[in-house]
Amino acid sequence: MSPTPITSTATDRWLDHAAVGLCAAWVFILISSAIIDRYVLWLHLFQSTIYAAAIALIAVLLWRWSRRGDRSALDLVGLLVALVGTYLYFGLLLFVFGRPFLGRYLRLFVP
């Protein structure tokens, strides 16, 4: 069975470019604030890697998913696993480089 081709609209392409642009802007903000306040330099440098990884992961997943002919609910499970992994990675970075901020982060998930 050959994969069903999926065409992208101009809106889809615009949203993809907007998501990448927002991630890049956020990386710039993190690095800029780290230069201004040296206390958070290492935290922000490592924190910015998550956005670079998110851009790469989204691009690869969308590319592969668009070429599949057998899309299923398991695709949503994979997305959920990626989101949980992202938050765990962010928590680990806070644990290693930003302990003063870890409590605030954990309160987002535990009342």
N, CA, C and O of each residue as an XYZ file, in Angstrom:
444
protein
N       0.839     -1.172      0.000
C       0.000      0.000      0.000
C       0.892      1.246      0.000
O       1.754      1.407      0.865
N       0.677      2.096     -0.954
C       1.496      3.310     -1.011
C       0.892      4.388     -0.126
O      -0.326      4.466      0.031
N       1.759      5.225      0.456
C       1.246      6.272      1.341
C       0.394      7.283      0.583
O       0.639      7.597     -0.582
N      -0.599      7.770      1.279
C      -1.468      8.784      0.701
C      -0.748     10.130      0.751
O      -0.333     10.562      1.826
N      -0.592     10.796     -0.388
C       0.085     12.090     -0.344
C      -0.787     13.131      0.361
O      -2.003     13.178      0.179
N      -0.141     13.944      1.153
C      -0.850     15.000      1.860
C      -0.311     16.323      1.358
O       0.899     16.549      1.330
N      -1.215     17.182      0.966
C      -0.791     18.497      0.505
C      -0.916     19.476      1.659
O      -1.863     19.410      2.442
N       0.022     20.362      1.756
C      -0.047     21.370      2.806
C      -0.560     22.664      2.208
O      -0.246     23.015      1.071
N      -1.348     23.358      2.994
C      -1.889     24.630      2.538
C      -0.946     25.753      2.946
O       0.007     25.541      3.695
N      -1.222     26.930      2.449
C      -0.408     28.092      2.821
C      -0.512     28.367      4.313
O       0.457     28.802      4.936
N      -1.678     28.117      4.886
C      -1.859     28.327      6.323
C      -1.002     27.358      7.122
O      -0.390     27.746      8.118
N      -0.953     26.101      6.695
C      -0.117     25.111      7.376
C       1.348     25.526      7.347
O       2.039     25.444      8.363
N       1.817     25.965      6.201
C       3.210     26.380      6.089
C       3.481     27.612      6.940
O       4.540     27.720      7.558
N       2.528     28.545      6.974
C       2.686     29.746      7.797
C       2.773     29.374      9.264
O       3.606     29.919      9.988
N       1.922     28.449      9.722
C       1.955     28.027     11.130
C       3.265     27.328     11.468
O       3.815     27.529     12.551
N       3.761     26.517     10.560
C       5.053     25.852     10.784
C       6.168     26.878     10.935
O       6.993     26.779     11.843
N       6.189     27.859     10.046
C       7.223     28.899     10.113
C       7.066     29.739     11.379
O       8.060     30.136     11.987
N       5.825     30.012     11.778
C       5.589     30.799     12.994
C       6.086     30.045     14.226
O       6.685     30.649     15.116
N       5.845     28.729     14.290
C       6.301     27.931     15.440
C       7.819     27.931     15.522
O       8.378     28.102     16.605
N       8.485     27.745     14.407
C       9.948     27.756     14.392
C      10.465     29.147     14.771
O      11.431     29.265     15.525
N       9.832     30.189     14.253
C      10.246     31.552     14.584
C      10.078     31.868     16.059
O      10.943     32.506     16.660
N       8.979     31.432     16.644
C       8.754     31.662     18.077
C       9.794     30.934     18.927
O      10.294     31.487     19.906
N      10.118     29.694     18.553
C      11.152     28.960     19.294
C      12.501     29.667     19.173
O      13.236     29.789     20.152
N      12.815     30.125     17.980
C      14.089     30.826     17.791
C      14.120     32.136     18.585
O      15.148     32.492     19.161
N      12.996     32.847     18.613
C      12.935     34.090     19.398
C      13.119     33.796     20.881
O      13.797     34.543     21.587
N      12.523     32.722     21.349
C      12.649     32.368     22.765
C      14.086     31.987     23.103
O      14.581     32.346     24.172
N      14.755     31.275     22.224
C      16.169     30.954     22.447
C      16.974     32.245     22.549
O      17.841     32.363     23.414
N      16.698     33.215     21.676
C      17.386     34.505     21.732
C      17.132     35.205     23.069
O      18.056     35.761     23.663
N      15.891     35.179     23.539
C      15.543     35.807     24.821
C      16.284     35.125     25.964
O      16.816     35.798     26.847
N      16.323     33.796     25.956
C      17.021     33.072     27.021
C      18.502     33.426     27.052
O      19.058     33.687     28.118
N      19.132     33.435     25.901
C      20.558     33.738     25.853
C      20.816     35.187     26.242
O      21.781     35.474     26.950
N      19.959     36.109     25.785
C      20.128     37.521     26.135
C      20.014     37.740     27.633
O      20.828     38.453     28.220
N      19.010     37.132     28.257
C      18.858     37.323     29.697
C      19.986     36.645     30.467
O      20.360     37.102     31.547
N      20.527     35.565     29.923
C      21.654     34.903     30.581
C      22.912     35.765     30.516
O      23.729     35.737     31.437
N      23.072     36.519     29.452
C      24.224     37.415     29.349
C      24.080     38.563     30.351
O      25.063     38.994     30.955
N      22.852     39.053     30.521
C      22.613     40.157     31.448
C      22.764     39.698     32.898
O      23.380     40.388     33.711
N      22.203     38.539     33.218
C      22.263     38.023     34.591
C      23.057     36.723     34.577
O      22.517     35.678     34.213
N      24.320     36.767     34.962
C      25.223     35.613     34.886
C      24.762     34.429     35.743
O      25.162     33.292     35.489
N      23.921     34.686     36.759
C      23.479     33.608     37.631
C      22.723     32.526     36.851
O      22.816     31.343     37.178
N      21.982     32.932     35.832
C      21.174     31.972     35.083
C      21.801     31.584     33.744
O      21.143     30.961     32.911
N      23.058     31.945     33.533
C      23.711     31.684     32.252
C      23.656     30.214     31.862
O      23.158     29.880     30.787
N      24.157     29.337     32.713
C      24.200     27.907     32.361
C      22.815     27.308     32.259
O      22.559     26.478     31.386
N      21.918     27.720     33.142
C      20.538     27.227     33.063
C      19.931     27.592     31.716
O      19.337     26.739     31.056
N      20.070     28.836     31.301
C      19.451     29.270     30.050
C      20.132     28.677     28.828
O      19.471     28.398     27.827
N      21.430     28.482     28.893
C      22.101     27.847     27.755
C      21.605     26.421     27.551
O      21.324     26.010     26.426
N      21.500     25.670     28.640
C      21.001     24.306     28.513
C      19.498     24.283     28.248
O      18.995     23.395     27.559
N      18.794     25.255     28.794
C      17.354     25.340     28.571
C      17.058     25.620     27.095
O      16.062     25.129     26.563
N      17.891     26.384     26.447
C      17.647     26.688     25.038
C      17.786     25.448     24.156
O      17.214     25.402     23.067
N      18.536     24.446     24.609
C      18.669     23.229     23.813
C      17.343     22.502     23.667
O      17.122     21.808     22.675
N      16.457     22.655     24.649
C      15.171     21.965     24.555
C      14.348     22.522     23.398
O      13.605     21.784     22.750
N      14.476     23.819     23.139
C      13.718     24.408     22.034
C      14.305     23.990     20.692
O      13.561     23.748     19.741
N      15.608     23.904     20.606
C      16.236     23.406     19.383
C      15.829     21.952     19.139
O      15.539     21.562     18.008
N      15.812     21.163     20.202
C      15.388     19.765     20.072
C      13.913     19.676     19.699
O      13.528     18.813     18.910
N      13.088     20.551     20.252
C      11.657     20.544     19.929
C      11.434     20.881     18.459
O      10.599     20.259     17.801
N      12.167     21.853     17.942
C      12.038     22.206     16.528
C      12.401     21.004     15.659
O      11.676     20.669     14.724
N      13.513     20.364     15.967
C      13.954     19.209     15.182
C      12.964     18.054     15.304
O      12.631     17.412     14.308
N      12.496     17.791     16.513
C      11.556     16.694     16.726
C      10.242     16.932     15.997
O       9.724     16.025     15.346
N       9.703     18.130     16.097
C       8.444     18.440     15.405
C       8.616     18.293     13.900
O       7.756     17.722     13.229
N       9.711     18.800     13.372
C       9.938     18.723     11.926
C      10.022     17.273     11.456
O       9.406     16.907     10.454
N      10.778     16.454     12.172
C      10.933     15.050     11.780
C       9.611     14.299     11.917
O       9.236     13.535     11.028
N       8.908     14.512     13.022
C       7.642     13.816     13.229
C       6.602     14.201     12.186
O       5.904     13.335     11.659
N       6.494     15.477     11.886
C       5.524     15.903     10.877
C       5.880     15.368      9.500
O       5.003     14.967      8.735
N       7.166     15.364      9.187
C       7.599     14.845      7.892
C       7.277     13.359      7.763
O       6.739     12.916      6.749
N       7.613     12.596      8.800
C       7.355     11.149      8.744
C       5.870     10.846      8.770
O       5.395      9.972      8.044
N       5.132     11.572      9.610
C       3.703     11.314      9.723
C       2.977     11.639      8.418
O       2.026     10.949      8.050
N       3.416     12.679      7.721
C       2.752     13.079      6.478
C       2.914     12.034      5.383
O       2.127     12.004      4.438
N       3.907     11.191      5.496
C       4.154     10.183      4.476
C       3.590      8.812      4.822
O       3.743      7.860      4.057
N       2.945      8.715      5.962
C       2.367      7.435      6.369
C       0.965      7.282      5.802
O       0.193      8.240      5.770
N       0.646      6.099      5.365
C      -0.697      5.822      4.891
C      -1.567      5.219      5.973
O      -2.785      5.134      5.822
N      -0.950      4.803      7.059
C      -1.686      4.102      8.120
C      -1.667      4.889      9.428
O      -1.246      4.370     10.461
N      -2.115      6.122      9.383
C      -2.155      6.943     10.599
C      -3.145      6.336     11.580
O      -4.201      5.840     11.186
N      -2.796      6.379     12.870
C      -3.678      5.764     13.873
C      -3.623      6.545     15.179
O      -2.931      7.556     15.295
N      -4.375      6.044     16.161
C      -4.394      6.676     17.481
C      -3.037      6.551     18.171
O      -2.738      7.327     19.079
N      -2.221      5.598     17.762
C      -0.889      5.458     18.345
C      -0.025      6.686     18.070
O       0.920      6.966     18.807
N      -0.350      7.405     17.019
C       0.379      8.643     16.750
C       0.189      9.632     17.893
O       1.128     10.331     18.273
N      -1.016      9.692     18.439
C      -1.292     10.582     19.562
C      -0.547     10.131     20.812
O      -0.107     10.963     21.605
N      -0.404      8.823     20.993
C       0.354      8.301     22.131
C       1.816      8.739     22.009
O       2.424      9.143     23.001
N       2.373      8.664     20.826
C       3.745      9.111     20.609
C       3.912     10.591     20.911
O       4.918     11.003     21.490
N       2.922     11.391     20.519
C       2.972     12.819     20.816
C       2.939     13.058     22.318
O       3.675     13.901     22.829
N       2.089     12.320     23.027
C       2.002     12.460     24.480
C       3.320     12.075     25.151
O       3.765     12.753     26.077
N       3.937     11.002     24.693
C       5.232     10.581     25.241
C       6.284     11.666     25.007
O       7.096     11.946     25.889
N       6.269     12.275     23.826
C       7.224     13.350     23.534
C       6.998     14.550     24.449
O       7.961     15.147     24.931
N       5.749     14.905     24.692
C       5.463     16.039     25.574
C       5.899     15.765     27.009
O       6.500     16.625     27.652
N       5.599     14.571     27.510
C       6.013     14.218     28.870
C       7.530     14.192     28.971
O       8.094     14.674     29.954
N       8.191     13.640     27.974
C       9.653     13.616     27.963
C      10.249     15.009     27.972
O      11.270     15.251     28.617
N       9.610     15.932     27.254
C      10.083     17.320     27.232
C      10.008     17.939     28.616
O      10.955     18.589     29.058
N       8.888     17.743     29.305
C       8.748     18.312     30.644
C       9.691     17.656     31.649
O      10.188     18.326     32.554
N       9.943     16.355     31.503
C      10.909     15.691     32.383
C      12.324     16.233     32.142
O      13.075     16.460     33.091
N      12.677     16.436     30.882
C      13.990     16.986     30.551
C      14.154     18.389     31.138
O      15.204     18.719     31.690
N      13.113     19.208     31.015
C      13.147     20.556     31.564
C      13.309     20.513     33.085
O      14.076     21.291     33.652
N      12.583     19.599     33.744
C      12.709     19.437     35.194
C      14.114     19.005     35.591
O      14.644     19.470     36.599
N      14.716     18.125     34.811
C      16.077     17.690     35.086
C      17.060     18.853     34.967
O      17.969     18.990     35.785
N      16.874     19.689     33.944
C      17.739     20.857     33.804
C      17.603     21.799     34.992
O      18.596     22.340     35.478
N      16.383     21.993     35.455
C      16.187     22.840     36.628
C      16.827     22.219     37.869
O      17.396     22.929     38.698
N      16.733     20.907     37.996
C      17.326     20.227     39.143
C      18.847     20.409     39.157
O      19.442     20.642     40.209
N      19.461     20.301     37.990
C      20.920     20.375     37.907
C      21.420     21.820     37.941
O      22.392     22.118     38.636
N      20.767     22.720     37.199
C      21.314     24.065     37.022
C      20.519     25.178     37.696
O      21.035     26.285     37.852
N      19.294     24.919     38.094
C      18.468     26.008     38.621
C      17.629     25.607     39.809
O      16.416     25.817     39.814
N      18.259     25.033     40.818
C      17.516     24.557     41.983
C      16.583     25.590     42.615
O      15.503     25.212     43.068
N      16.947     26.880     42.670
C      16.012     27.841     43.267
C      14.679     27.918     42.519
O      13.670     28.318     43.100
N      14.665     27.543     41.245
C      13.441     27.627     40.454
C      12.683     26.305     40.385
O      11.561     26.264     39.881
N      13.281     25.226     40.886
C      12.669     23.904     40.770
C      11.345     23.817     41.521
O      10.388     23.234     41.012
N      11.274     24.382     42.712
C      10.033     24.329     43.482
C       8.875     24.976     42.752
O       7.759     24.457     42.754
N       9.144     26.113     42.128
C       8.109     26.804     41.364
C       7.636     25.949     40.189
O       6.444     25.910     39.884
N       8.562     25.273     39.541
C       8.229     24.407     38.412
C       7.370     23.233     38.862
O       6.380     22.900     38.211
N       7.748     22.602     39.977
C       7.004     21.453     40.470
C       5.588     21.833     40.906
O       4.667     21.024     40.792
N       5.413     23.047     41.399
C       4.072     23.488     41.805
C       3.125     23.628     40.617
O       1.910     23.695     40.806
N       3.649     23.674     39.414
C       2.780     23.683     38.240
C       2.017     22.366     38.093
O       0.919     22.337     37.539
N       2.609     21.277     38.593
C       2.033     19.956     38.406
C       1.419     19.379     39.682
O       0.507     18.554     39.619
N       1.917     19.810     40.827
C       1.432     19.288     42.108
C       0.899     20.473     42.909
O       1.661     21.381     43.241
N      -0.400     20.478     43.225
C      -0.957     21.620     43.975
C      -0.421     21.721     45.381
O      -0.800     22.628     46.122
